Amino acid sequence: MKFSDDALLELTQPDGGRFRVASEHEAFAFCRRLALGHYENFPVGSALIPAKLRPHFYAVYAFSRVADDIGDELVHLGETIQIDALQRFDDLLENGSTGGNPVFTALEITRRTFSISPAPFHRLIEAFRRDVRFRQPDTFADILEYCSYSANPVGEIILYIAGVANKTTIEFSDNICSALQLTNFWQDISLDFQRNRMYIPQELTGKSEYCKDYLHGEEFRRKFLFALPQLIAETHKLFINGRKLLQFLPYKRLKLEIAATIGGGERILKKTERMGERILTERPTLTFTDGVAIICNILIPRRPYDTQRSCRH
């Protein structure tokens, strides 16, 4: 589901404009259509999630998707319109939706059901504000700080919905979410070029301002080829540490869902690494074969003493 400019702006209004709903059922149905209508590297509300929880996953995804689209898809309307739209979206978190906005009608029920504070949702919107006012990060630490707004809150919210949120699980979830966000950065380098964004830190590229001539020049290419393995390695470390979350999850289906999410991220990361310089012009995606391999690796994990054993396709 792709929205027009006007449609996105209407979703920042209390009544949701043309998308206004008259019931909770309609609100969750809207969120479901939105969630299942986008390609993702990881499952969104998949069959591994208990049916009673799936609508709440859709509600969280719909909130994130609309806010993200305001930051990414309305660039041509100008920063002022984008920031104002995000502020209206942010205000609805506090004021609730009494006018029929489908995203906030559903989200309000989710927040109330699982006692989720508005804080992680506010952090997500702050990430999208930063996207609008984009500035290339200086260091890798700056990127991780950005992830604490753009990605980590999603994992925290999911843990609350699953009833397993605590200091330990949130810490490991943050590693997974940061790794997924970083993987998405490296995967989307070619697309970010078109949006005048560069997430590779300045300490590695040596450039403080976005410049197409520089990005397509030999100096950048040389520094990029040196930086990419470092970025891949740091991201992989986060995935490895994040996997520790699985041992703290009491529900098998939730474990499988998180394992599949990690597997999808790691698969994309490996494809990105193999593409090397081609990542500057191409974007890797997951295929059906990748999905089969991910499932195989979950159901038939490698033995510690047999590092060659895997499901190859």
C-alpha positions in Angstrom: 0.0 0.0 0.0 1.6 3.3 -1.2 0.1 6.6 -0.2 -0.2 9.8 -2.2 1.1 13.0 -0.6 -2.4 14.1 0.4 -3.2 10.7 1.8 -0.1 10.7 4.1 -1.0 14.2 5.4 -4.6 13.1 6.0 -3.3 10.3 8.3 -1.7 13.0 10.5 -5.2 14.4 11.3 -7.4 13.2 14.2 -10.1 12.0 11.9 -7.8 10.3 9.4 -9.3 12.1 6.4 -10.5 9.7 3.7 -9.3 6.8 5.9 -11.6 7.5 8.8 -12.9 4.4 10.6 -16.0 3.9 12.6 -14.9 0.9 14.7 -11.9 -0.8 16.3 -12.3 -3.6 13.8 -12.0 -1.3 10.8 -8.9 0.4 12.4 -7.1 -2.9 12.9 -8.1 -4.1 9.4 -6.5 -0.9 7.9 -3.3 -1.5 9.9 -3.2 -5.1 8.7 -3.5 -4.1 5.0 -0.8 -1.6 5.4 1.5 -4.0 7.2 1.1 -6.8 4.7 1.3 -4.5 1.8 5.0 -3.6 2.2 8.1 -5.6 1.5 10.4 -6.1 4.5 13.5 -8.1 5.2 11.8 -9.5 8.2 8.4 -11.0 9.0 5.7 -8.5 10.1 2.9 -10.2 12.1 3.7 -13.6 10.6 1.9 -16.9 11.3 4.6 -17.5 14.0 3.0 -14.8 16.1 -0.1 -15.9 18.1 -3.3 -14.8 16.3 -4.5 -12.7 19.2 -1.3 -10.6 19.2 -1.0 -10.1 15.4 -3.4 -7.1 15.2 -1.2 -5.3 17.7 1.9 -5.9 15.7 0.0 -4.5 12.7 -0.9 -1.4 14.7 2.7 -0.7 15.7 3.9 -1.3 12.2 1.3 1.0 10.7 2.4 3.8 13.0 6.0 3.3 12.1 5.3 3.0 8.4 3.3 6.2 8.1 5.8 8.2 10.1 8.7 6.8 8.1 6.9 7.6 4.8 6.4 11.2 6.0 10.2 11.4 6.5 11.1 9.7 3.2 8.3 10.3 0.7 7.5 13.9 1.2 10.9 15.4 0.7 9.8 17.3 -2.4 7.2 19.2 -0.3 9.9 20.7 1.9 11.2 20.4 5.4 8.6 22.7 7.0 5.7 20.6 5.8 7.4 17.3 6.8 8.2 18.6 10.3 4.7 20.0 10.8 3.2 16.7 9.7 5.4 14.7 12.1 4.5 17.1 14.9 0.8 16.5 14.3 1.5 12.7 14.3 3.4 13.1 17.6 0.6 15.1 19.2 -1.9 12.3 18.5 0.1 10.1 20.7 -0.8 12.3 23.7 -4.2 13.3 22.6 -5.4 10.0 21.3 -7.8 9.6 18.4 -11.4 10.5 19.0 -12.1 11.3 15.4 -11.5 8.0 13.7 -7.9 8.0 12.6 -7.3 4.3 11.9 -3.6 4.2 13.0 -4.2 5.9 16.4 -7.5 4.2 17.0 -5.7 0.8 16.8 -2.5 2.0 18.5 -4.4 3.4 21.5 -6.0 0.0 22.1 -2.6 -1.7 21.8 -0.9 0.8 24.2 -3.7 0.4 26.7 -3.8 -3.4 26.5 -0.1 -3.8 27.2 0.5 -0.7 29.3 3.0 0.7 26.9 4.0 4.3 27.6 4.2 6.8 24.7 8.0 7.2 25.2 9.2 4.6 22.6 6.8 6.0 20.0 8.0 9.5 20.6 11.5 8.3 20.1 10.6 6.8 16.7 9.1 10.1 15.6 12.3 11.9 16.7 14.2 9.6 14.4 12.1 10.6 11.5 12.6 14.3 12.4 16.4 13.6 12.2 15.9 12.0 8.8 14.2 15.2 7.5 17.0 17.3 8.9 19.6 14.8 7.9 23.2 15.2 8.7 25.8 12.6 7.9 27.0 10.9 11.2 30.5 11.7 12.3 31.3 8.4 13.9 30.0 4.8 14.2 28.9 5.8 17.8 26.7 8.5 16.2 25.0 5.8 14.1 24.3 3.7 17.1 22.8 6.7 18.9 20.5 7.2 16.0 19.5 3.6 16.1 18.4 4.1 19.7 15.6 6.3 18.3 15.0 4.8 14.9 15.0 1.0 15.6 15.4 0.0 19.2 12.0 1.3 20.4 10.3 -1.1 18.0 11.9 -4.1 19.7 11.0 -2.7 23.1 7.4 -2.3 22.1 7.3 -5.9 20.8 8.7 -7.2 24.1 5.9 -5.4 25.9 3.3 -6.9 23.6 4.8 -10.4 24.2 4.8 -9.7 28.0 8.6 -10.3 28.3 10.0 -6.8 28.6 12.7 -6.2 31.2 16.1 -4.7 31.4 17.9 -7.8 30.2 15.6 -8.6 27.3 15.5 -5.0 26.2 19.3 -4.8 26.1 19.6 -7.8 23.8 16.7 -6.6 21.7 18.5 -3.3 21.2 21.4 -5.2 19.7 19.1 -7.0 17.3 17.2 -3.8 16.3 20.4 -1.8 15.8 21.9 -4.5 13.7 18.7 -4.6 11.5 18.8 -0.9 11.1 22.5 -0.9 10.2 21.9 -3.7 7.7 19.2 -1.6 6.1 21.6 1.3 5.8 24.2 -0.7 4.0 21.5 -2.5 1.9 20.0 0.9 0.9 23.1 2.8 0.0 22.1 3.2 -3.6 18.7 4.5 -2.7 20.0 6.9 0.0 22.3 8.4 -2.6 19.1 9.5 -4.4 17.8 11.0 -1.2 20.9 13.0 -0.5 21.8 10.8 2.5 25.0 9.0 3.5 24.9 6.9 6.7 28.6 5.8 6.4 30.3 7.9 9.1 32.5 10.8 8.1 35.4 9.3 10.0 35.4 6.5 7.3 34.5 8.5 4.2 36.4 11.7 5.0 33.6 13.9 3.7 31.4 16.2 5.7 28.9 17.2 3.0 26.9 15.2 0.5 28.3 15.7 -3.0 27.4 13.5 -5.9 30.7 14.3 -7.7 32.6 13.1 -4.6 30.4 10.0 -4.1 31.0 8.9 -7.6 34.7 9.7 -7.6 37.7 7.5 -7.1 38.6 8.8 -3.6 35.2 7.8 -2.2 35.2 4.5 -4.0 38.6 3.6 -2.4 37.5 4.7 1.1 34.1 2.9 0.7 35.8 -0.4 -0.2 38.0 0.0 2.9 35.0 0.9 5.2 32.4 -1.7 4.1 34.1 -4.7 5.7 34.4 -2.8 9.0 30.7 -1.8 8.9 29.7 -5.4 8.1 31.8 -6.7 10.9 30.4 -4.3 13.5 26.9 -5.1 12.4 27.5 -8.8 12.6 28.8 -8.5 16.2 25.4 -6.9 17.1 23.5 -9.8 15.6 25.6 -12.3 17.5 25.1 -10.5 20.9 21.4 -10.0 20.1 20.9 -13.7 19.6 21.3 -14.1 23.4 17.7 -12.7 23.6 16.3 -16.1 22.4 17.3 -17.9 25.7 15.2 -15.4 27.7 12.0 -15.9 25.6 9.6 -18.4 27.2 7.4 -18.8 24.1 8.6 -21.1 21.3 6.7 -19.2 18.6 8.2 -15.9 19.6 11.6 -17.4 19.6 11.1 -18.7 16.1 9.8 -15.2 15.0 12.8 -13.4 16.4 15.2 -16.1 15.0 13.6 -15.6 11.6 14.0 -11.9 11.9 17.7 -12.2 12.8 18.2 -14.8 10.0 16.7 -12.4 7.4 18.9 -9.6 8.6 22.0 -11.7 8.6 21.2 -13.0 5.1 20.9 -9.5 3.7 24.1 -8.5 5.5 26.0 -11.4 3.8 24.6 -10.5 0.4 25.7 -6.9 0.9 29.2 -8.1 1.8 29.4 -10.3 -1.3 28.2 -7.5 -3.6 31.0 -5.2 -2.5 31.2 -2.1 -4.8 28.0 -3.1 -6.6 26.1 -2.1 -3.5 26.6 1.6 -4.6 24.3 1.0 -7.5 22.2 -2.1 -6.6 20.1 -3.2 -3.7 20.1 -6.8 -2.4 16.8 -8.4 -1.5 15.6 -11.7 0.0 14.3 -14.4 -2.4 12.2 -17.5 -1.8 15.4 -19.5 -1.7 16.7 -17.3 1.1 13.5 -17.9 3.0 14.0 -21.6 2.7 17.6 -21.3 3.9 16.6 -19.2 6.9 14.0 -21.8 7.9 16.5 -24.6 7.5 19.0 -22.8 9.7 16.4 -22.3 12.4 15.0 -25.9 12.4 18.4 -27.6 11.8 20.9 -25.4 13.6 24.6 -26.0 13.1 26.4 -28.1 15.6 29.4 -26.5 17.4 31.8 -29.1 16.1 30.4 -29.1 12.6 30.9 -25.6 11.2 30.5 -26.7 7.6 27.0 -28.0 8.2 24.3 -25.7 6.7 21.3 -25.7 4.5 22.7 -24.5 1.1 20.7 -23.6 -1.9 
